[in-house]
Amino acid sequence: MVDCDVVIVGGGPVGLFLAAELGQRGISTEVFDAKSGTSTHPAANANSARTMEHFRRIGISERVRALGLPSDYAPDIAYFTSIAGHELARLHQPASRDAVEWAKAHSFTWATPEPPHRCSQLYVEPVLLEAARNNALCRVHFDARVVEFSQGYDSVTATVELAATPERDAETRTLKARYLIGCDGPRSFVRKSLGVRYEGVSGEKREFMGGQMDAVYFYAPDIYTVSPHAPAWQYWTFSARQRALIIAVDGKGHFIMNVQMREDELPDEDSVRRRIAEAIGADIPFELKSGSTWTAGFTLVAEKFAAGRVFLAGDAAHLFTPTGGLGYNTGIDDAANLAWKLEAMVKGFAGAELGASYEAERRPAALRNTAFARGFADSIGHLQVPAEAYADGSPGNAAREAVGDYLKFHATAEFVIPGVHLGTRYETSPLVEAEAGAGSPDTANLYVPCARAGHRAPHAWLADGGSLYDRLGSGFTLLCTAPAGIDASHDEALQRAAATLTQLAIVHISEAAVADLYKAHFVLIRPDQHVAWRGNALNSEFDAAVRRAIGHVSGTDSAACPSMAMAL
């Protein structure tokens, strides 16, 4: 007898998203986090298009898109000598009220129903917490620390210390679950307990984004009055004495500043105030709210993502320098990959390879994304600004224009990255049989829709104005693009598929644009919106693909009987 299906160690955004999705999938979950509640200090500030697609799947994307900056505030990325000084370059971005329509107009590059959204983890976590707690199968505990766990043949036993709160007395609990997931950050107790190490580059030094960083949350609404420039979401400042990144949290005066400390510097209040004043470039009042230190210069991926019934996700599995905003978003994608697999394993549908496929799919994705982030950090962190850029007159103007030319190039390279957001693919996964020929290019700044097995299912806007993604089921979906649709001749193949998969929705869309996009009459799409298989007949090849997609690698694997939702 188990106390719950899944224990999640860590109640940050990755753990809460995983709990919310598992709850919707009927999996009982308990989450334990040592903090007293959701974050009070801004951290991750960018939600990728892929993260927003996952939020759409669990029904929270509209709520998240309404949070953060005001709806008419353009989340530009801009570069300055100081905020009150010279503007060097700017990348214009659509305000949140315009973002979805903008994405429709730019669907040739951003082929998604959910363009990126600039909103701090500070606001996203409470939405995820509510989504998790809305399901009676999910319980989230703060002021609670998992201090020990052990694995048996069919379960994991965890010891949890719950601190005293106004709602409960202090206690130590022991509970048994089928699986345990470590979403407990870069210092992960779970990863260390498994004896799993990070591999990669640590402590890389750069002029910026490579060393000890001081992060300060402060309130300074007068920034908007002393700056002669349009507001921005990210203010990168390059003074003669320091470099800083200031991010607008709410568009009303709250900001988070990251500045790299010199080796002999300490983050005391006087130096923090000097750094803020230097970045602003004007003497204005401001209120310090909180601070933290962290280290940039990491490109680290865990050597293993799983051991037995224990899995790692988020920063416990990979650690980024935050250029490109990829760390948190890669973690959400981890959780989306893992959630449906845990459901299948708990409910008895999974074959022998399904659990192992998590590492096989997500570790290469982490290596890919950390490499992209490292490249972005090199591009901005090693930039040498000439002394002339701080001079008055023609020499200064010319130098600033030259620096601005490079920064415009860099801004596009780091922030216009649909290929990073949408191009993750699992062609080498044990769950798919790789198709012949070459796939689409995997580049940062260009996403080429591709329906090959393993790729994210390409998005399309349908003739009625709706999103193809809203027609997909929460489990597996068999998409039929053939004009004739599905008839009685397909019944036996569908029944065999329904006897193997946790759920199967059948969706018929006879629009030429969708058929051209997928280039097959039938497409099997996984719960995480990746293509499992495509073909022109529901034959033995389809039967084999169905079994492979849920981890069955031999004819002797058995599966339970699921439900099949018909959405013709």
For each residue, the residues with C-beta under 8 A, 3 or more apart:
1: 176
2: 5 155 176 177 178
3: 30 175 176 177
4: 7 28 29 30 139 175 177
5: 2 22 27 28 29 177 178 179 342 346
6: 22 27 28 29 30 177 178 179 180 181 342 346
7: 4 29 30 31 32 146 149 156 158 175 177 179 180 181
8: 11 15 18 19 29 30 31 32 180 181 183
9: 15 32 146 158 180 181 182 183 184 189 190
10: 14 15 31 32 33 182 183 184 185 188 314 316
11: 8 15 16 19 31 32 33 35 38 129 140 141 142 183
12: 15 16 33 39 121 125 183 185 314
13: 16 17 44 121 124 125 128 314 328 331 332
14: 10 17 18 183 313 314 315 328 331 332 334 335
15: 8 9 10 11 12 18 19 31 33 181 183 184 313 314 335
16: 11 12 13 19 20 31 125 128 129 131 132 140
17: 13 14 20 21 54 58 128 332 335 336
18: 8 14 15 21 22 29 181 183 313 335 338 339
19: 8 11 15 16 22 23 29 31 132 138 140
20: 16 17 23 24 58 60 128 131 132 134 135 138
21: 17 18 24 25 57 58 335 336 339
22: 5 6 18 19 25 27 29 137 138 339 342 343
23: 19 20 26 27 29 132 134 135 137 138
24: 20 21 58 135 474
25: 21 22 339 340 342 343 474
26: 23 137 343 347
27: 5 6 22 23 137 342 343 346
28: 4 5 6 137 138
29: 4 5 6 7 8 18 19 22 23 132 137 138 139
30: 3 4 6 7 8 138 139 140 141 175 177
31: 7 8 10 11 15 16 19 132 138 139 140 141
32: 7 8 9 10 11 141 144 145 146 160
33: 10 11 12 15 140 141 142 144
34: 142 143 144 145
35: 11 38 39 142 143
36: 142 143
37: 40 142
38: 11 35 125 126 129
39: 12 35 42 43 121 122 125
40: 37 122 290
41: 122 215 217 256 290 291 292
42: 39 45 120 121 122 217 247 249 256
43: 39 120 121 122 328
44: 13 120 121 124 322 325 327 328 329
45: 42 118 119 120 121 247 249 256 325
46: 116 117 118 119 325 328 329
47: 51 52 55 64 116 117 118 119 124 329
48: 51 52 116 325 326 329 420 421
49: 52 53 110 112 114 115 116 418 421 422
50: 53 54 112 329 332 333 421 422 424 456
51: 47 48 54 55 328 329 332 333
52: 47 48 49 55 56 61 64 65 112 114 115 116 117
53: 49 50 56 57 61 112 113 114 469 529
54: 17 50 51 57 58 332 333 335 336
55: 47 51 52 58 60 61 64 114
56: 52 53 59 60 61 113 114 469 470
57: 21 53 54 336 469 474 529
58: 17 20 21 24 54 55 131
59: 56 131
60: 20 55 56 63 64 127 128 131
61: 52 53 55 56 64 65 114
62: 65 66
63: 60 66 67 127
64: 47 52 55 60 61 67 117 119 123 124 127
65: 52 61 62 96 99 117 119
66: 62 63 71 96
67: 63 64 119 123 124 127
68: 96 117 118 119 120 123 249 250 251
69: 73 75 95 96 118 119 233 248 250 251
70: 73 95 251 252
71: 66 95 96 97
72: 95 97
73: 69 70 95 96 231 233 248 251
74: 92 93 94 95 230 231 232 233
75: 69 93 95 96 118 232 233 234
76: 90 91 92 93 230 231 232 233 234
77: 90 91 93 232 233 234 236 411 415
78: 87 89 90 91 229 230 232 234 235 236
79: 87 88 89 90 236 237 238 404 407 411
80: 83 85 86 87 88 229 235 236 237 238 281
81: 85 86 88 237 238 239 281 389 390 400
82: 85 86 237 239 278 279 280 281 282
83: 80 223 226 227 229 235 237 246 279 280 281 282
84: 226 227 228 280 281 282
85: 80 81 82 239 281
86: 80 81 82 400
87: 78 79 80 90 229
88: 79 80 81 238 389 400 403 404 407
89: 78 79 403 404 405 407 408 411
90: 76 77 78 79 87 230 232 408 411
91: 76 77 78 408 411 412 415 416
92: 74 76
93: 74 75 76 77 118 233 415
94: 74 98 99 102 115
95: 69 70 71 72 73 74 75 98 99
96: 65 66 68 69 71 73 75 99 117 118
97: 71 72
98: 94 95 101 102
99: 65 94 95 96 102 103 115 116 117
100: 103 104 113 114 115
101: 98 104 105
102: 94 98 99 105 106 115
103: 99 100 106 107 110 112 113 114 115
104: 100 101 107 461
105: 101 102
106: 102 103 109 110
107: 103 104 110 111 461
108: 111
109: 106 418 446 447
110: 49 103 106 107 115 418 447
111: 107 108 418 422 447 449 458 459 460
112: 49 50 52 53 103 115 418 421 422 459
113: 53 56 100 103 459 461 467 469 470
114: 49 52 53 55 56 61 100 103 117
115: 49 52 94 99 100 102 103 110 112
116: 46 47 48 49 52 99 421
117: 46 47 52 64 65 68 96 99 114
118: 45 46 47 68 69 75 93 96 233
119: 45 46 47 64 65 67 68 69 123 124
120: 42 43 44 45 68 123 124 247 249 256
121: 12 13 39 42 43 44 45 124 125 328
122: 39 40 41 42 43 125 249
123: 64 67 68 119 120 126 127
124: 13 44 47 64 67 119 120 121 127 128
125: 12 13 16 38 39 121 122 128 129
126: 38 123 129 130
127: 60 63 64 67 123 124 130 131
128: 13 16 17 20 60 124 125 131 132
129: 11 16 38 125 126 132 133 140
130: 126 127 133 134
131: 16 20 58 59 60 127 128 134
132: 16 19 20 23 29 31 128 129 135 138 140
133: 129 130 138 139 140
134: 20 23 130 131
135: 20 23 24 132 138
136:
137: 22 23 26 27 28 29
138: 19 20 22 23 28 29 30 31 132 133 135
139: 4 29 30 31 133
140: 11 16 19 30 31 33 129 132 133
141: 11 30 31 32 33 144 160 162
142: 11 33 34 35 36 37 165
143: 34 35 36 162 163 164 165
144: 32 33 34 141 160 161 162 163
145: 32 34 160 161 163
146: 7 9 32 149 158 159 160 184 189 190
147: 159 160 161 189
148: 158 159 193
149: 7 146 156 157 158 159 180 190 193 310
150: 156 157
151: 155 156 157 307 308 309 310
152: 155 156 157
153:
154: 178
155: 2 151 152 176 177 178 309
156: 7 149 150 151 152 176 177 178 179 180 309 310
157: 149 150 151 152 174 175 176
158: 7 9 146 148 149 174 175 176 177 180
159: 146 147 148 149 172 173 174
160: 32 141 144 145 146 147 172 173 174 175
161: 144 145 147 170 171 172
162: 141 143 144 168 170 171 172 173
163: 143 144 145 170
164: 143 168 169 170
165: 142 143 168
166:
167:
168: 162 164 165 171
169: 164
170: 161 162 163 164
171: 161 162 168
172: 159 160 161 162
173: 159 160 162
174: 157 158 159 160
175: 3 4 7 30 157 158 160
176: 1 2 3 155 156 157 158
177: 2 3 4 5 6 7 30 155 156 158 180
178: 2 5 6 154 155 156 309 345 346
179: 5 6 7 156 309 310 311 342 345 346
180: 6 7 8 9 149 156 158 177 190 309 310 311
181: 6 7 8 9 15 18 190 310 311 312 313 338 342
182: 9 10 188 189 190 191 194 310 311 312 313 316 317
183: 8 9 10 11 12 14 15 18 313 314 316 331 335
184: 9 10 15 146 187 188 189 190 191 316
185: 10 12 188 314 315 316
186: 315 316 319
187: 184 192
188: 10 182 184 185 191 192 312 315 316
189: 9 146 147 182 184 192 193
190: 9 146 149 180 181 182 184 193 194 310 312 316
191: 182 184 188 194 196 302 312 316 317
192: 187 188 189 195 196
193: 148 149 189 190
194: 182 190 191 304 307 310 312
195: 192
196: 191 192 302 303 304 307 312
197: 302 303
198: 202 300 301 302 303 319
199: 300 301 302 303
200: 298 299 300 301 370
201: 204 297 298 299 300 374
202: 198 297 298 299 300
203: 295 297 298
204: 201 210 297 298 299 321 374 377
205: 210 211 297
206: 209 210 211 296 297 377 378 381 382
207: 210 243 260 381 382 383 384
208: 243 260 380 381 383
209: 206 213 260 296 297 321 322 323 377 380 381
210: 204 205 206 207 260 296 297 321 377 381
211: 205 206 260 261 295 296 297
212: 260 261 293 295
213: 209 258 259 260 261 293 294 295 296
214: 258 259 260 261 267 272 275 291 293
215: 41 256 257 258 291 292 293 294
216: 256 257 259 267 272 275 276 288 290 291
217: 41 42 249 254 255 256 288 289 290 291
218: 254 255 256 257 276 286 287 288 289
219: 253 254 255 286 287 289
220: 223 253 255 276 280 284 285 286 287
221: 224 225 252 253
222: 225 226 253 284 285 286
223: 83 220 226 227 253 255 280 284
224: 221 227 231 253
225: 221 222
226: 83 84 222 223 280 281 282 284
227: 83 84 223 224 231
228: 84
229: 78 80 83 87 232
230: 74 76 78 90
231: 73 74 76 224 227 248 251
232: 74 75 76 77 78 90 229 235 248
233: 69 73 74 75 76 77 93 118 247 248
234: 75 76 77 78 245 246 247 248
235: 78 80 83 232 245 246 247 248 279
236: 77 78 79 80 243 244 245 380 407
237: 79 80 81 82 83 242 243 244 245 246 278 279 281
238: 79 80 81 88 243 385 389 403
239: 81 82 85 242 243 244 278 279 281 390
240: 387 390
241: 278
242: 237 239 259 260 275 278 279
243: 207 208 236 237 238 239 259 260
244: 236 237 239 257 258 259 275 278 279
245: 234 235 236 237 257 258 259
246: 83 234 235 237 255 256 257 258 279
247: 42 45 120 233 234 235 255 256 257 258
248: 69 73 231 232 233 234 235 251 254 255
249: 42 45 68 120 122 217 254 255 256
250: 68 69 253 254
251: 68 69 70 73 231 248
252: 70 221
253: 219 220 221 222 223 224 250
254: 217 218 219 248 249 250 289
255: 217 218 219 220 223 246 247 248 249
256: 41 42 45 120 215 216 217 218 246 247 249
257: 215 216 218 244 245 246 247 275 276 279
258: 213 214 215 244 245 246 247
259: 213 214 216 242 243 244 245 275 279
260: 207 208 209 210 211 212 213 214 242 243 296
261: 211 212 213 214 265 266 267 293
262: 265
263:
264:
265: 261 262 271
266: 261 271
267: 214 216 261 271 272 291 293
268: 271 272
269: 272 273 288
270: 273 274
271: 265 266 267 268 274 275
272: 214 216 267 268 269 275 276 288 291
273: 269 270 276 277 286 288
274: 270 271 277 278
275: 214 216 242 244 257 259 271 272 278 279
276: 216 218 220 257 272 273 279 280 286
277: 273 274 280 281 282 283
278: 82 237 239 241 242 244 274 275 281
279: 82 83 235 237 239 242 244 246 257 259 275 276
280: 82 83 84 220 223 226 276 277 284 286
281: 80 81 82 83 84 85 226 237 239 277 278
282: 82 83 84 226 277
283: 277
284: 220 222 223 226 280
285: 220 222
286: 218 219 220 222 273 276 280
287: 218 219 220
288: 216 217 218 269 272 273 291
289: 217 218 219 254
290: 40 41 216 217
291: 41 214 215 216 217 267 272 288
292: 41 215
293: 212 213 214 215 261 267
294: 213 215
295: 203 211 212 213 298
296: 206 209 210 211 213 260 321 322 377
297: 201 202 203 204 205 206 209 210 211 321 377
298: 200 201 202 203 204 295 319 320 321
299: 200 201 202 204 319 320 321 370 371 373 374
300: 198 199 200 201 202 318 319 370
301: 198 199 200 317 318 363 366 367 370
302: 191 196 197 198 199 305 312 316 317 318 363 366
303: 196 197 198 199
304: 194 196 307 312 359
305: 302 311 312 313 317 358 359 362 363
306: 310 311 312 355 356 358 359
307: 151 194 196 304 310
308: 151
309: 151 155 156 178 179 180
310: 149 151 156 179 180 181 182 190 194 306 307
311: 179 180 181 182 305 306 338 358
312: 181 182 188 190 191 194 196 302 304 305 306 316 317
313: 14 15 18 181 182 183 305 316 317 331 334 335 338 362
314: 10 12 13 14 15 183 185 317 318 328 330 331 334 335
315: 14 185 186 188 318 319 327 331
316: 10 182 183 184 185 186 188 190 191 302 312 313
317: 182 191 301 302 305 312 313 314 331 334 362 363 366
318: 300 301 302 314 315 327 330 331 366 369 370
319: 186 198 298 299 300 315 327 370
320: 298 299 326 327 330 369 370 373
321: 204 209 210 296 297 298 299 373 374 377
322: 44 209 296 325 326 327 373
323: 209 326 373 376 377 380 381 414
324: 372 373 376 414 415 417 420
325: 44 45 46 48 322 328 329
326: 48 320 322 323 329 330 369 370 372 373 420
327: 44 315 318 319 320 322 330 331 373
328: 13 14 43 44 46 51 121 314 325 331 332
329: 44 46 47 48 50 51 325 326 332 333 421
330: 314 318 320 326 327 333 334 365 366 369
331: 13 14 183 313 314 315 317 318 327 328 334 335
332: 13 14 17 50 51 54 328 329 335 336
333: 50 51 54 329 330 336 337 362 365 424
334: 14 313 314 317 330 331 337 338 362 366
335: 14 15 17 18 21 54 183 313 314 331 332 338 339
336: 17 21 54 57 332 333 339 340 528
337: 333 334 340 341 358 361 362 528
338: 18 181 311 313 334 335 341 342 358 362
339: 18 21 22 25 335 336 342 343 527 528
340: 25 336 337 343 344 475 502 526 527 528
341: 337 338 344 345 350 354 355 357 358 551
342: 5 6 22 25 27 179 181 338 339 345 346
343: 22 25 26 27 339 340 346 347 502 527
344: 340 341 347 349 350 354 502 550 551
345: 178 179 341 342 348 349 350 354 355
346: 5 6 27 178 179 342 343
347: 26 343 344 502 560
348: 345 559 560
349: 344 345 500 501 502 550 559 560 562
350: 341 344 345 354 355 550 551
351: 354 547 550 551 552 553 557 559
352: 356 551 552 553 554 557
353: 356 357 430 431 548 551 552 553
354: 341 344 345 350 351 357 431 550 551
355: 306 341 345 350 358 551
356: 306 352 353 359 360 430 551
357: 341 353 354 360 361 429 430 431 551
358: 305 306 311 337 338 341 355 361 362
359: 304 305 306 356 362 363
360: 356 357 363 364 426 428 429 430
361: 337 357 358 364 365 426 429 431
362: 305 313 317 333 334 337 338 358 359 365 366
363: 301 302 305 317 359 360 366 367
364: 360 361 367 368 426 428
365: 330 333 361 362 368 369 424 426
366: 301 302 317 318 330 334 362 363 369 370
367: 301 363 364 370 371
368: 364 365 371 372 424 442
369: 318 320 326 330 365 366 372 373 420 424
370: 200 299 300 301 318 319 320 326 366 367 373 374
371: 299 367 368 374 375
372: 324 326 368 369 375 376 417 420 444
373: 299 320 321 322 323 324 326 327 369 370 376 377
374: 201 204 299 321 370 371 377 378
375: 371 372 378 379 444
376: 323 324 372 373 379 380 413 414
377: 204 206 209 210 296 297 321 323 373 374 380 381
378: 206 374 375 381 382
379: 375 376 382 383 410 413 414
380: 208 209 236 323 376 377 383 410 414
381: 206 207 208 209 210 323 377 378
382: 206 207 378 379
383: 207 208 379 380 403 406 407 410
384: 207
385: 238 389 403
386: 389 399 402 403
387: 240 390 391
388: 391 395 396 398 399
389: 81 88 238 385 386 396 399 400 403
390: 81 239 240 387 396
391: 387 388 395 396 399
392: 396
393: 396 397
394: 397 398
395: 388 391 398 399
396: 388 389 390 391 392 393 399 400
397: 393 394 400 401
398: 388 394 395 401 402
399: 386 388 389 391 395 396 402 403
400: 81 86 88 389 396 397 403 404
401: 397 398 404 405
402: 386 398 399 405 406
403: 88 89 238 383 385 386 389 399 400 406 407
404: 79 88 89 400 401 407 408
405: 89 401 402 408 409
406: 383 402 403 409 410
407: 79 88 89 236 383 403 404 410 411
408: 89 90 91 404 405 411 412
409: 405 406 412 413
410: 379 380 383 406 407 413 414
411: 77 79 89 90 91 407 408 414 415 416
412: 91 408 409 415 416 445
413: 376 379 409 410 416 417 444 445
414: 323 324 376 379 380 410 411 417
415: 77 91 93 324 411 412
416: 91 411 412 413 445
417: 324 372 413 414 420 421 444 445
418: 49 109 110 111 112 421 422 423 445 446 447
419: 422 423 441 442 443 444 445 446 447 448
420: 48 324 326 369 372 417 423 444
421: 48 49 50 112 116 329 417 418 447
422: 49 50 111 112 418 419 447 456
423: 418 419 420 440 442 443 447 448 456
424: 50 333 365 368 369 456
425: 439 442 450 452 454 455 456 530
426: 360 361 364 365 429 431 432 454 455 530
427: 432 434 435 439 452 453 454 455
428: 360 364 434 454
429: 357 360 361 426 432 454
430: 353 356 357 360 548 551 553
431: 353 354 357 361 426 532 548 549 550 551
432: 426 427 429 453 454 531 532 533 545 548 549
433: 453 533 544 545 548
434: 427 428 453 454
435: 427 439 452 453
436:
437:
438:
439: 425 427 435 442 450 452 455
440: 423 448 449 450 452 455
441: 419 446 448
442: 368 419 423 425 439
443: 419 423 446
444: 372 375 413 417 419 420
445: 412 413 416 417 418 419
446: 109 418 419 441 443
447: 109 110 111 418 419 421 422 423
448: 419 423 440 441
449: 111 440 458 459 517
450: 425 439 440 455 458
451: 455 457 458 517 518 519 520 523 531 534
452: 425 427 435 439 440 455 531 534
453: 427 432 433 434 435 531 532 533 534 545
454: 425 426 427 428 429 432 434 530 531
455: 425 426 427 439 440 450 451 452 458 530 531
456: 50 422 423 424 425 529 530 531
457: 451 472 479 523 525 529 530 531
458: 111 449 450 451 455 517 518
459: 111 112 113 449 467 468 469
460: 111 467 468 511 513 514 517
461: 104 107 113 465 466 467 468
462: 465 466 467 468 471 509 511 514
463: 511
464:
465: 461 462
466: 461 462 470 471
467: 113 459 460 461 462 470 471
468: 459 460 461 462 471 472 509 514
469: 53 56 57 113 459 472 529
470: 56 113 466 467
471: 462 466 467 468 507 509 567
472: 457 468 469 477 479 505 507 525 529
473: 476 477 503 504 505 507 527 565 567
474: 24 25 57 503 505 527
475: 340 501 502 503 504 505 527 562 565
476: 473 497 501 502 503 504 505 524 525 526 527 532 549
477: 472 473 504 505 506 507 524 525
478: 494 497 504 505 506 507 522 523 524 525
479: 457 472 507 509 514 518 522 523 524 525
480: 485 486 506 507 508 509 521 522
481: 509 510 511 514 515 518 520 521 522 523
482: 485 510 515 521 522
483: 510
484: 487
485: 480 482 508 510 568
486: 480 490 494 506 508 568
487: 484 490
488: 491
489:
490: 486 487 493 494 538
491: 488 494 495
492: 495 496
493: 490 496 497 538 539 542 543
494: 478 486 490 491 497 498 504 506 538 564
495: 491 492 498 499
496: 492 493 499 500 543 546
497: 476 478 493 494 500 501 504 542 543 546 564
498: 494 495 501 504 561 562 563 564
499: 495 496 559 561 562
500: 349 496 497 546 547 550 552 559 562
501: 349 475 476 497 498 504 546 549 550 559 562
502: 340 343 344 347 349 475 476 527 550 562
503: 473 474 475 476 562 563 564 565
504: 473 475 476 477 478 494 497 498 501 562 564 565
505: 472 473 474 475 476 477 478 564 565 566 567
506: 477 478 480 486 494 564 565 566 567 568
507: 471 472 473 477 478 479 480 567 568
508: 480 485 486 568
509: 462 468 471 479 480 481 514
510: 481 482 483 485 515
511: 460 462 463 481 514 515
512: 515 516
513: 460 516 517
514: 460 462 468 479 481 509 511 517 518
515: 481 482 510 511 512 518 519 521
516: 512 513 519
517: 449 451 458 460 513 514
518: 451 458 479 481 514 515 523 534
519: 451 515 516 534
520: 451 481 523 534 535 536
521: 480 481 482 515 535 536 537
522: 478 479 480 481 482 534 535 536 537 538 542
523: 451 457 478 479 481 518 520 531 533 534
524: 476 477 478 479 531 532 533 534 542 545 546 549
525: 457 472 476 477 478 479 529 530 531 532
526: 340 476 529 530 531 532 549
527: 339 340 343 473 474 475 476 502
528: 336 337 339 340
529: 53 57 456 457 469 472 525 526
530: 425 426 454 455 456 457 525 526
531: 432 451 452 453 454 455 456 457 523 524 525 526 534
532: 431 432 453 476 524 525 526 545 546 548 549
533: 432 433 453 523 524 541 542 545 546 548 549
534: 451 452 453 518 519 520 522 523 524 531
535: 520 521 522 538 539 541 542 545
536: 520 521 522
537: 521 522 541 542
538: 490 493 494 522 535 542
539: 493 535 542 543
540: 543 544
541: 533 535 537 544 545
542: 493 497 522 524 533 535 537 538 539 545 546
543: 493 496 497 539 540 546 547
544: 433 540 541 547 548
545: 432 433 453 524 532 533 535 541 542 548 549
546: 496 497 500 501 524 532 533 542 543 549 550
547: 351 500 543 544 550 552 557
548: 353 430 431 432 433 532 533 544 545 551 552 553
549: 431 432 476 501 524 526 532 533 545 546
550: 344 349 350 351 354 431 500 501 502 546 547 559
551: 341 344 350 351 352 353 354 355 356 357 430 431 548 557
552: 351 352 353 500 547 548 557 559
553: 351 352 353 430 548 557
554: 352 557
555:
556:
557: 351 352 547 551 552 553 554
558:
559: 348 349 351 499 500 501 550 552 562
560: 347 348 349
561: 498 499
562: 349 475 498 499 500 501 502 503 504 559
563: 498 503
564: 494 497 498 503 504 505 506
565: 473 475 503 504 505 506
566: 505 506
567: 471 473 505 506 507
568: 485 486 506 507 508
